[in-house]
Amino acid sequence: MSDEIKPVDNAPEFAVSRDMVRRGIMVAPFLLLVSGVIWGTEGVSGSAYGLAIVLVNFILAAGIITITAPRSLALLMGAVMVGYVVRLGLMFIAVLPVRHAGWISIPSLCATMLVTHLGLLVWELRHVSMSLAYPGLKPKKSSPFKLR
């Protein structure tokens, strides 16, 4: 077994993460509109920045799982725990320099981060729980396993 990291083709965690990012981009215009109505142009920029932070967070989480899962269960669990703390720190570091900036609304940023984190997770959970093969986990047509 080689120690080099090989990309995992069709990793389900990346498929689910990609689906969550796609949904996040779909709801972005609505979030930006609501933030603009409530907080003005600063709200739009805060909402866009918060949405970008959330989507990058989901991609990083999927990357951690994809890289460590093929190696060992202990490494996966440790990486997920440490990765969670590191990703929280990265979100903190991303917000820290803009907290006093005049071009961003902190309430808009925080509201967007909270709503999109929870909203996208619940939305994806609903779809995955409907069938363990939906959307990112669905087998390809050429798969020998057939769903009935």
C-alpha positions in Angstrom: 0.0 0.0 0.0 1.4 3.4 -1.0 1.6 6.3 1.4 0.8 8.9 -1.2 -2.6 10.5 -1.1 -4.7 9.4 -4.1 -7.9 11.2 -5.0 -11.0 9.1 -4.3 -13.2 8.9 -7.3 -16.9 9.6 -6.6 -16.4 10.0 -2.9 -19.9 10.3 -1.4 -18.9 13.0 1.1 -17.7 15.2 -1.8 -20.9 14.4 -3.7 -23.0 15.5 -0.7 -20.8 18.6 -0.1 -21.1 19.5 -3.8 -24.8 19.2 -3.6 -24.9 21.4 -0.5 -22.8 24.1 -2.3 -25.1 23.9 -5.3 -28.1 24.5 -3.1 -26.3 27.3 -1.3 -25.7 29.0 -4.6 -29.4 28.5 -5.5 -30.6 30.3 -2.3 -27.9 33.0 -2.5 -30.1 35.5 -4.4 -32.9 35.2 -1.9 -30.5 35.6 1.0 -28.8 38.6 -0.6 -32.2 40.2 -1.3 -33.5 39.7 2.2 -30.2 41.0 3.7 -30.3 44.0 1.3 -33.8 44.9 2.4 -33.1 44.6 6.1 -29.5 45.9 6.3 -28.9 47.7 3.0 -25.7 47.3 0.9 -23.7 46.4 4.0 -26.1 43.6 4.6 -25.6 42.3 1.1 -21.9 42.3 1.4 -22.1 40.7 4.9 -24.5 38.0 3.6 -22.3 37.2 0.6 -19.2 37.0 2.8 -21.0 34.7 5.3 -22.3 32.5 2.6 -18.8 32.1 1.1 -17.4 31.1 4.6 -20.1 28.5 5.0 -19.7 26.9 1.6 -15.9 26.8 2.0 -16.4 25.2 5.4 -18.5 22.4 3.9 -15.9 21.7 1.2 -13.1 21.6 3.8 -15.1 19.2 5.9 -15.7 16.9 3.0 -12.0 17.1 2.0 -10.9 16.0 5.5 -13.2 13.0 5.4 -12.3 12.0 1.8 -8.5 12.1 2.6 -8.6 10.3 5.9 -11.4 7.7 5.4 -9.4 5.3 3.2 -6.5 5.3 5.7 -7.9 4.3 9.0 -11.0 4.8 11.2 -8.9 6.2 14.1 -7.3 8.7 11.7 -10.7 9.6 10.3 -12.2 10.2 13.8 -9.2 12.3 15.0 -9.1 14.3 11.8 -12.8 15.1 12.0 -12.5 16.2 15.6 -9.4 18.3 15.1 -10.7 19.5 11.7 -13.9 20.8 13.4 -11.9 22.9 15.8 -9.6 24.1 13.0 -12.6 25.0 10.8 -14.2 27.0 13.7 -10.9 28.8 14.1 -10.7 29.5 10.4 -14.2 31.0 10.5 -13.2 33.1 13.5 -10.1 34.3 11.6 -12.2 35.1 8.5 -14.6 37.3 10.5 -12.0 38.9 12.8 -10.5 41.4 10.2 -13.9 42.6 9.0 -15.6 43.0 12.3 -15.1 46.8 12.4 -15.2 47.4 8.6 -17.8 49.8 7.4 -18.7 47.9 4.2 -20.1 44.9 6.1 -23.0 44.3 8.5 -22.0 41.9 11.3 -25.7 41.0 12.1 -26.2 40.1 8.4 -23.0 38.1 8.4 -23.9 36.2 11.6 -27.5 35.6 10.5 -26.4 34.3 7.1 -23.8 32.0 8.6 -26.3 30.6 11.1 -29.2 30.2 8.7 -27.2 28.7 5.9 -25.3 26.3 8.1 -28.4 24.9 9.6 -30.7 25.3 6.6 -28.3 23.5 4.2 -27.6 20.7 6.6 -31.4 20.1 7.2 -32.1 20.4 3.5 -29.5 17.8 2.6 -30.5 15.6 5.6 -34.0 15.6 4.3 -32.9 14.4 0.8 -30.4 11.8 2.0 -32.8 10.4 4.6 -35.5 10.0 1.9 -33.3 7.3 0.3 -29.8 6.4 1.2 -29.1 6.7 -2.5 -30.2 10.3 -3.1 -28.6 12.7 -4.6 -24.8 12.3 -4.0 -25.1 8.7 -2.9 -27.1 7.4 -5.8 -25.4 4.6 -7.8 -24.5 5.2 -11.4 -26.5 3.5 -14.2 -23.7 1.1 -14.8 -23.7 -0.1 -11.2 -24.3 -3.8 -10.7 -26.5 -2.9 -7.7 -30.0 -2.1 -8.5 -32.5 -0.2 -6.3 -36.0 -1.6 -6.2 
